[in-house]
Amino acid sequence: MSSELSIFFLATMVFFLPVFGSAWAEEEVAGPGMPVELRTEYLRNPLGIDTKLPRFSWVSTHSERGQGQAAYEIVVSSRPEVDEGDLWSSGKVLSSDSTQVVYRGKELLSGQTCYWKVRVWDKNDRVSPFSRVARFETGLFSRSDWRGKWIGGANQLRKEFRLEKRAVRARVYICGLGYYELRLNGRKVSPNVLDPGWTTFDKRVLYVTHDVTNFLVEGKNAVAVMLGEGWYKNLALLFQMNIVLEDGEKVEVVSDSTWKGKNGPLISASIYNGEVYDARQETPGWDRPGYDDSGWAPAQVVNGPKGEISAQMMPPIQVVDTLVPLKMTNPKPGIYVFDMGQNFSGWARLRVSGPSGTSVRMRFAELIYEDGMINQENLRGARAEDVYILKGEGVEVWEPRFTYHGFRYVEVAGFPGVPTVDSIRGRVVHSAVEPIGNFACSKPILNALQRIIVWGQKTNLHSIPTDCCQRDERMGWMGDAHVTTEEAMHNFDMAAFYTNFLRNIRDVQDEAGTITDTVPHIWGSRPADPAWGTAYPLIAWYMYQHYGDKRILEEHYEGVKKYVDYLRTREENGLVKFSYYGDWVAVDKTPGSIVSSFYYYYDVKILAEMAGVLGKKEDEKLYGSLAERIKADFHKNYYNPETRAYANNTQTANTLALFLNLVPENARGGVWGNLFDNIVYKNNSHLTTGIIGTKYILDLLTRQGNSDLAYDIATQTTYPSWGYMIENGATTLWELWQLRQGPSMNSHNHPMFGSVGAWLYKALAGINQVEGSVGFEKLRIAPQMVRDLRHAAGSLKTVRGVVSSAWWREDKHIRLDVCIPFGSEAEVLLPRFNLQDVVIKEGERVIWDSQGFRAGLQGIVKVEETRGGFVIQIGSGCYSFSLSGR
Ligand code: BGC
């Protein structure tokens, strides 16, 4: 192994250590290990879920390879000891399911705490220990559980109350719109910020449940809520606190006109424009009992939103990270510019001391001019400015509550004295989805690409997937959402997040079946551009493929069908041609109608597949044959026999036709020829695609055995390419292939071109599911060992456990380490290159040589020679394969 390679090897071993570590640690105990990662509705120990039949999942490990779950037993109890299943005892259920397992016990009531544990049996009927106890708690199932009224009138609301005894259990159910900050007895109750999530408020508003037992005291208590207008553009609070005292007595505190209100230091707060906060107007002690609020007005009872009140069941927005500025400069007298070194979403925390009334202004920007001043031109109508007015008492530390910015640079003006690097911290704010993927390889530009994809993706999760996080937009643009879904699912646990987003989509659907370009709908049109509306069927289908989530299909089947039926009413010559954006921001434009027609076919095909999964035979047939008919019309409409290409022969036009196999056998050669010519000769292995073509083109090339070309494209550093962005200093993906910095549309943090992120995992690390597999049950590990790539590694926490694949290549030697989750199986593809007398080993043992497959090693079912290499069939567990030859 060369020294360069061994450094990669070491780095990767550290990277994968947790995976191997746990497998080794289990080694001593024979049989299945204790199930871990217990989740309810995809969440860990959730509070306030309003699903009456929640689903459970867990992950198991095993000391042996080739093992899987043959049975499970779940016990659900109202007591933390879970000694008996007074709510549900499933008994031993013969099933390999470890995810999407539906609760089948006693009917759950509002506000009920349930404890559960699980154990599993392996294929040899050996039982695991019971898991540790997990918990979930139901929220408020019905509107009548809410006894309070919507109140408002001021951005600070408070209420005092007495408890005669100690509280043994207390929950707050709160919906504070646009955003709320909840305080009890002087303390902020939770780390959530910008809560609750953004919805179509007239259809559905989200409430959040907080366990406040430890915040309450015997005697006097005070609850205080600060409100900001957020996307609701108004102030409204609905509050319900249910308390159980030590003697069993129940007490409620609810929002009503007995609350008091007064506008506090928050002078204005707007998502685009920022926050103005006058600390002189603070009302110290207002969040504690005993505060004199005699001068405050009674809270006003307000109408509140019309939507149904539903539980927020996804990771909340939080301050996920704190960044230290790289440097501070002083481009003009009194103006200081902090470079955070990274484009991200959030705000700055200011540390300052000075005379009362001093006003410090912070302006945020992604870009900087040559003279060192910030460039806000591309923010369009968003002012992105926070103002803090000092109270003048020692060191004051402040950060805003009800706004966020997308930025790398912070300009500070009006600072009393000279700031230092410690005057500012960057607060990274986004939906706190769990990172679950890792990718790295021997090509630095691709590691840089992975990095900017991940930063761009996470900083555009703000309870909905946003297009960008800086200018006057930040919308749930549906096109951007679906092209990034697969990438996001590889890098983060997105299950609960998209479950909510799909509901948001359903909320915008009208009687005619139409949906909208943005969800919630503010910008763009109704009906959505078909290439945007397709987010509805596509994201539902990705949820099914990735997480095995059948309930999502059940929940949205009628909605998707209604949407497809609407599209049918828009047919022209058998196709759907209306389009607003088409292959958005492409270098070479493709007619929008072919893009819309492609998605019309895609949507119908997915609907037919959904019908198949749900056993709706008639629909499956009906939409299946509709899809066939559209396929034929697609070819008839867009194929030009003279050019042997589709539409205007762009990369995107031919890619779309090939990607969904819309090209008849006899035309395929010509279309491929055109696509290659275009990429290789006309564009020197660069893309000219917009966000739509980009989503599919590398996958298509890889599927067709042209990973080398896909790799050439992915590693370009000249315009147009991802590398071009990186070479020009991008720390998140740009909206455009072009480098622009003026007042036009050119966001520097737009995740949509990050669809390539899924390709890194699938092609280079080689982690795939076999066709038809869902929830990573049947894997296909097929790393593409292309060109000068010497090493790649990827790992992914799936619903069944961690999948990992890491390979290293030298002249006559390949090593491939893989881990397959308990209960999953895999086919592993090793290329042969041109080697003779190939010997394949697993660890030190030969499993293939001139005599063929050598059976006998646990977990290895067989090895077969194929045209280009070898296929190794394996069961669960970790393996280290090597292939050498002459
Ligand atoms: C957004 C996009 C979006 C597009 C639709 C833009 O303003 O930022 O990302 O998909 O509009 O045309």
Residues whose N, C-alpha, C, O or C-beta is under 5 A from the ligand:
A	BS01	BGC	D467 W477 G479 D480 Y581
